[in-house]
Amino acid sequence: MARSKTVAIIGAGSSGLICAKILLDDGFDVILFDRQEELGGIWSSKLAYADLHTQQPGGLMEFSDIFDGE
């Protein structure tokens, strides 16, 4: 029986989420740690202030193959 390998990722921001997705796709077990309750790192809706506006189109920061939009 083959043993699966487990990888820990510290930080659930955009880089941590991409690393987790790639490792999961490659068959690793992934444990994702972040000090915040919500995913997204500095782009988390809990950390952003109410009137935050960015200079980039909304779709630029989306990862269409990670979340199904629900």
Backbone as numpy.savetxt, mean C-alpha at the origin, in Angstrom:
# Nx Ny Nz CAx CAy CAz Cx Cy Cz
7.02 -31.40 1.41 6.17 -30.23 1.41 7.06 -28.99 1.41
6.81 -28.07 0.51 7.61 -26.85 0.41 7.17 -25.86 1.47
8.15 -25.20 2.06 7.85 -24.16 3.05 7.67 -22.84 2.35
6.67 -22.09 2.76 6.51 -20.75 2.20 7.43 -19.80 2.96
7.83 -18.75 2.30 8.69 -17.75 2.94 7.82 -16.55 3.31
8.08 -16.03 4.49 7.33 -14.88 4.99 8.24 -13.66 4.96
7.70 -12.56 4.48 8.43 -11.30 4.40 7.66 -10.25 5.18
8.37 -9.48 6.01 7.77 -8.37 6.74 8.12 -7.08 6.01
7.13 -6.22 5.84 7.33 -4.91 5.22 6.93 -3.86 6.24
7.83 -2.93 6.49 7.56 -1.85 7.43 7.14 -0.63 6.62
5.91 -0.21 6.81 5.39 0.96 6.12 4.36 0.57 5.06
3.15 1.09 5.20 2.06 0.78 4.28 1.73 1.97 3.39
2.77 2.72 3.03 2.60 3.78 2.05 2.64 3.20 0.65
2.77 4.05 -0.34 2.72 3.57 -1.73 3.83 2.56 -2.03
5.03 2.79 -1.55 6.13 1.85 -1.81 5.92 0.52 -1.11
5.48 0.56 0.13 5.23 -0.68 0.87 4.12 -1.51 0.25
3.07 -0.84 -0.23 1.96 -1.56 -0.86 2.38 -2.21 -2.17
3.19 -1.51 -2.95 3.68 -2.09 -4.21 4.58 -3.29 -3.94
5.48 -3.16 -2.95 6.34 -4.29 -2.58 5.49 -5.48 -2.14
4.47 -5.23 -1.33 3.61 -6.31 -0.86 2.91 -6.99 -2.02
2.40 -6.22 -2.96 1.71 -6.80 -4.11 2.64 -7.69 -4.93
3.83 -7.21 -5.20 4.79 -7.98 -6.01 5.17 -9.27 -5.28
5.44 -9.17 -3.99 5.82 -10.37 -3.22 4.67 -11.37 -3.14
3.45 -10.89 -2.94 2.29 -11.79 -2.92 2.12 -12.48 -4.27
2.28 -11.72 -5.35 2.18 -12.30 -6.70 3.24 -13.37 -6.93
4.39 -13.23 -6.26 5.48 -14.20 -6.40 5.39 -15.35 -5.40
4.31 -15.40 -4.62 4.07 -16.54 -3.74 4.55 -16.41 -2.31
5.01 -15.23 -1.91 5.46 -15.03 -0.53 4.26 -14.75 0.37
4.40 -15.09 1.64 3.47 -14.63 2.66 3.98 -13.28 3.13
3.11 -12.30 3.21 3.53 -10.93 3.53 2.84 -10.45 4.80
3.62 -9.86 5.68 3.10 -9.17 6.85 3.46 -7.71 6.69
2.47 -6.85 6.70 2.66 -5.42 6.47 2.44 -4.68 7.78
3.43 -3.90 8.21 3.35 -3.14 9.45 3.31 -1.65 9.14
2.48 -0.93 9.87 2.46 0.52 9.77 1.96 1.07 11.10
2.44 2.21 11.50 2.01 2.77 12.78 0.62 3.38 12.71
0.15 3.68 11.51 -1.20 4.22 11.32 -2.20 3.09 11.13
-3.47 3.36 11.40 -4.52 2.35 11.21 -4.93 2.23 9.74
-4.70 3.26 8.97 -5.16 3.31 7.59 -3.98 3.20 6.62
-4.18 2.48 5.53 -3.15 2.36 4.50 -2.93 3.68 3.79
-1.76 3.86 3.21 -1.52 5.03 2.37 -0.37 5.91 2.78
0.21 5.68 3.94 1.33 6.51 4.35 0.94 7.97 4.45
1.76 8.85 3.87 1.47 10.28 3.97 0.24 10.68 3.15
-0.25 9.78 2.28 -1.44 10.07 1.48 -2.71 9.51 2.12
-2.62 9.01 3.34 -3.78 8.50 4.06 -4.79 9.63 4.28
-6.07 9.33 4.16 -7.09 10.37 4.35 -7.12 10.87 5.79
-6.66 10.07 6.74 -6.62 10.52 8.13 -5.52 11.55 8.37
-4.45 11.50 7.59 -3.34 12.43 7.78 -3.49 13.71 6.96
-4.27 13.64 5.90 -4.45 14.82 5.03 -5.41 15.80 5.70
-5.16 17.07 5.53 -6.07 18.07 6.08 -7.26 18.25 5.14
-8.34 18.80 5.65 -9.62 18.83 4.93 -9.55 19.53 3.58
-8.78 20.59 3.45 -8.74 21.36 2.21 -7.52 21.03 1.35
-6.97 19.84 1.48 -5.80 19.46 0.69 -6.13 19.41 -0.80
-5.33 20.08 -1.59 -5.44 20.04 -3.05 -4.04 19.78 -3.60
-3.95 18.89 -4.57 -2.65 18.61 -5.18 -2.61 19.17 -6.58
-1.43 19.23 -7.16 -1.24 19.76 -8.50 -1.19 18.66 -9.55
-1.64 17.48 -9.20 -1.57 16.36 -10.14 -2.95 15.76 -10.34
-3.19 15.17 -11.49 -4.49 14.53 -11.73 -4.72 13.38 -10.75
-5.97 13.19 -10.34 -6.29 12.14 -9.37 -5.86 10.76 -9.80
-6.01 10.42 -11.06 -5.67 9.09 -11.54 -4.20 8.79 -11.58
-3.37 9.80 -11.44 -1.92 9.61 -11.52 -1.39 8.73 -10.40
-2.02 8.76 -9.25 -1.54 8.02 -8.09 -2.31 6.72 -7.85
-3.07 6.26 -8.82 -3.85 5.03 -8.65 -3.06 3.82 -9.11
-3.31 2.70 -8.47 -2.73 1.42 -8.86 -3.90 0.51 -9.21
-4.27 0.48 -10.46 -5.50 -0.18 -10.88 -5.51 -1.68 -10.63
-4.37 -2.32 -10.54 -4.38 -3.76 -10.35 -4.26 -4.18 -8.88
-4.33 -3.23 -7.96 -4.29 -3.58 -6.54 -5.69 -3.60 -5.95
-6.44 -2.53 -6.14 -7.77 -2.42 -5.56 -8.81 -2.41 -6.67
-9.98 -2.94 -6.37 -11.03 -3.01 -7.39 -11.93 -1.79 -7.40
-11.62 -0.78 -6.61 -12.37 0.47 -6.62 -13.56 0.49 -5.69
-13.77 -0.55 -4.93 -14.91 -0.57 -4.01 -14.52 -0.02 -2.67
